Amino acid sequence: MNESSTTPITGTTASGVPYLAVPAAAAGAPVVVAWHLLDPPRTETAFAAALPLAGLDAHKIYLGLPLSGARTPAGGLDEIMRLGMEDAVLNLHWPIYRDAVAEFPAAFAEIRERLGVSGDAAVGLLGGSAGSAVAAGVLAAREQRVRAAVLVSPMLRLRSMVDVLSEFFGIDYPWSAESDRAAEVMDFVARAPEIVAAGASLRVIAGADDSAGSTVPARAFADATGADLQVVDGVAHALAEEPGIEAAPQTDGAKRYDAFAVEWFGARLR
């Protein structure tokens, strides 16, 4: 079905991926696919409100991550916290990343058909934190030609993020052969050649007040890939107020991130 209105639509794909999509106004417009953070905004609906790509005429598809939003386990955020304390890598970060990358091709194909997106439309990717890792994984897989990508509050080296969070919570994460392998796959600084080979123009947006688990790999990733790096003063990791589940008023930091993203996509998805 070709949606003729720019009114947002919501749904769930045949494979169970929840989404919020905003059709473009113009025929032949590009398309941007986005994945949210695990911190606020932590659902596709909240991410669309925080980073609406205001003024960019493109089809905008916000996908819900596994173990988030409508797919949150029974027990809600408390259960997510329990799973994370038990094993942050193997219970949360790895399955979220692995499943989101695997489900992307079919979900994108289904939604783009519903929106009537041209098969030759330029494609952009937008990811926040855990969603930035998914966007990077999709780039590395090279199953979809992507012209531009914007990674915000990035998580580009899982081990660095887990080490910082472990210190914050006062625990010592027990790395194992399996979690080491997950961290290897989710180290996009080390995988920079694969990202570069995808051929997308890259912008990374990081908050100056974010933790070293995000900012240090962001700088290393930019150095390794040639990505444009924007560091925004006065912003930490989250881009919305708690609880970050429903659409909420845009924060000043999110508004600045949105402008940087629109600038990048607007110049590169023509």
C-alpha positions in Angstrom: 0.0 0.0 0.0 1.4 3.4 -0.9 0.8 5.9 1.9 -0.1 9.3 0.5 -0.1 11.2 3.8 2.8 12.4 5.9 0.9 11.3 9.0 2.9 8.9 11.1 1.8 5.3 10.9 2.6 2.5 13.4 2.6 -1.2 13.0 4.4 -4.5 13.5 6.0 -6.4 10.6 5.2 -10.0 9.8 8.4 -11.0 11.7 7.3 -9.1 14.8 9.3 -5.8 14.5 7.4 -2.8 15.9 7.9 0.4 13.9 6.8 4.0 13.5 7.0 5.4 10.0 6.6 8.9 8.6 6.0 8.9 4.8 7.7 11.6 2.8 5.8 14.4 1.1 7.6 14.2 -2.2 7.7 11.4 -4.7 11.1 9.8 -5.1 12.2 10.9 -1.6 15.1 9.2 0.2 14.5 6.9 3.2 16.1 7.0 6.7 15.9 3.9 9.0 16.5 4.6 12.7 17.1 2.5 15.8 16.8 4.0 19.3 18.9 3.9 22.5 18.4 1.7 25.5 18.6 4.9 27.6 15.9 7.5 27.0 14.5 7.6 24.3 14.3 3.8 24.5 11.4 3.1 22.1 10.8 3.9 18.4 8.0 6.3 19.4 10.2 8.2 21.9 13.1 8.3 19.4 10.9 9.7 16.7 9.9 12.5 19.0 13.5 13.2 20.2 15.1 13.0 16.7 12.3 13.7 14.2 14.7 14.8 11.5 12.7 18.0 11.3 12.6 19.6 7.9 14.1 16.6 6.1 11.8 15.4 3.3 12.4 11.7 3.5 10.6 8.5 4.5 11.5 8.0 8.1 11.3 4.5 9.6 11.9 4.1 13.3 12.4 0.4 14.3 11.9 -1.0 17.8 14.9 -2.9 19.1 14.5 -6.5 20.5 13.9 -6.6 24.3 12.6 -3.0 24.2 9.3 -1.3 23.9 6.6 -3.7 22.9 9.1 -6.5 23.1 10.2 -5.8 26.7 10.2 -9.0 28.8 7.5 -9.4 31.5 8.6 -7.3 34.4 9.5 -4.3 32.3 12.5 -2.2 33.0 13.1 -3.9 36.3 13.5 -7.2 34.4 15.9 -5.5 31.9 18.0 -4.3 34.9 18.0 -7.8 36.4 19.1 -9.3 33.1 21.8 -6.7 32.7 23.2 -7.2 36.2 23.2 -11.0 35.6 25.1 -10.7 32.3 25.0 -7.4 30.4 26.6 -8.8 27.3 24.9 -12.2 26.8 21.5 -11.3 28.2 21.1 -7.8 26.6 23.7 -6.2 24.3 24.5 -9.2 22.2 21.0 -10.6 21.6 19.7 -7.1 20.9 22.4 -6.4 18.4 22.4 -9.8 16.8 18.6 -10.0 16.4 18.2 -6.4 15.2 20.8 -6.8 12.5 19.3 -10.2 11.4 15.7 -8.9 11.2 16.5 -5.6 9.4 16.4 -6.8 5.7 12.9 -8.3 5.9 11.5 -5.6 8.1 12.9 -2.8 5.8 11.6 -4.6 2.7 8.1 -4.9 4.1 7.9 -1.3 5.4 9.3 0.3 2.3 6.7 -1.5 0.2 4.0 -0.2 2.5 5.3 3.3 2.1 5.8 3.0 -1.6 9.5 3.8 -1.3 11.2 3.6 -4.7 13.7 0.7 -5.1 16.4 3.2 -6.1 15.7 5.6 -3.3 18.8 6.8 -1.4 19.1 5.1 2.0 20.3 6.6 5.3 20.8 5.0 8.7 20.4 6.7 12.1 21.3 4.9 15.3 21.5 5.9 19.0 23.7 4.1 21.5 22.7 0.4 21.2 21.0 1.5 17.9 24.3 2.9 16.6 25.8 -0.5 17.0 22.9 -2.0 15.0 23.4 0.7 12.3 27.1 -0.1 12.1 26.4 -3.8 11.9 24.0 -3.2 9.0 26.6 -1.2 7.3 29.2 -3.9 7.8 26.9 -6.6 6.5 26.5 -4.6 3.2 23.2 -6.3 2.4 21.7 -2.9 1.7 23.4 -0.1 -0.1 23.6 2.9 2.3 24.5 6.4 1.2 24.8 8.1 4.6 24.7 7.2 8.3 24.6 9.2 11.5 25.5 7.6 14.8 24.5 9.5 18.0 25.5 8.8 21.6 27.5 6.0 20.0 28.3 2.5 21.3 31.0 1.5 18.9 33.1 -0.7 21.1 31.0 -2.8 23.4 33.9 -3.8 25.7 34.6 -0.2 26.6 30.9 0.5 27.4 30.6 -2.6 29.6 33.8 -1.8 31.5 32.6 1.7 32.2 29.1 0.5 33.3 30.7 -2.2 35.4 32.7 0.4 37.3 29.6 2.6 37.7 27.6 -0.3 39.2 30.6 -1.5 41.3 30.8 -5.0 39.7 33.4 -6.9 37.8 32.0 -8.3 34.6 33.1 -11.9 34.1 34.3 -12.0 30.5 34.0 -15.4 28.9 34.9 -16.9 25.5 31.3 -16.3 24.4 31.1 -12.7 25.6 34.6 -12.1 24.2 33.4 -13.1 20.8 30.3 -10.8 21.1 32.6 -7.9 22.0 34.8 -8.7 19.0 31.8 -8.6 16.7 30.6 -5.3 18.3 34.0 -3.6 18.1 33.5 -1.2 15.2 36.8 0.5 15.7 38.5 -2.8 14.9 36.0 -3.4 12.1 36.6 0.0 10.5 37.8 -1.4 7.2 34.4 -3.2 6.8 32.6 0.1 7.6 34.7 2.1 5.1 34.1 -0.6 2.5 30.3 0.0 2.7 30.9 3.4 1.2 28.5 5.5 3.3 29.2 9.0 4.4 29.5 8.9 8.2 28.8 11.4 10.9 29.2 10.6 14.6 27.6 12.9 17.2 28.7 12.6 20.8 27.9 14.5 24.0 30.9 16.2 25.7 29.4 15.0 29.0 29.0 11.4 28.0 31.2 8.7 29.5 34.5 7.6 28.2 32.9 4.3 27.2 31.2 6.2 24.4 33.4 9.2 23.6 36.8 7.5 23.4 35.6 4.8 20.9 33.7 7.5 19.0 37.0 9.5 18.5 38.9 6.3 17.6 36.1 5.3 15.2 36.2 8.7 13.5 40.0 8.5 13.2 39.8 5.0 11.7 36.9 5.6 9.3 37.3 9.3 8.4 33.8 9.9 9.9 32.9 13.5 10.7 32.8 13.8 14.5 30.6 16.4 16.2 31.0 16.8 20.0 28.1 18.7 21.6 28.7 20.6 24.8 26.3 20.1 27.7 24.9 16.7 26.5 25.5 13.4 28.2 24.2 10.0 26.8 20.4 10.1 27.0 18.5 12.3 24.6 15.2 12.4 26.4 13.9 12.6 29.9 13.0 9.5 31.9 11.2 7.2 31.4 11.8 7.7 27.7 9.1 5.3 26.5 6.4 7.6 25.1 6.8 10.7 22.9 8.0 13.6 25.0 9.0 17.2 24.4 12.3 17.5 22.7 15.3 18.4 24.9 17.7 21.1 23.8 20.4 18.5 23.3 18.2 16.3 21.1 17.2 19.4 19.1 20.9 20.1 18.4 21.6 16.5 17.5 18.6 16.5 15.2 19.9 19.6 13.3 23.3 17.9 12.8 21.6 14.8 11.5 19.3 16.7 9.1 22.3 18.7 7.8 24.2 15.5 7.0 21.3 13.6 5.5 20.0 16.6 3.5 23.3 17.1 1.8 24.0 13.4 1.1 20.7 11.7 0.3 19.8 13.8 -2.7 
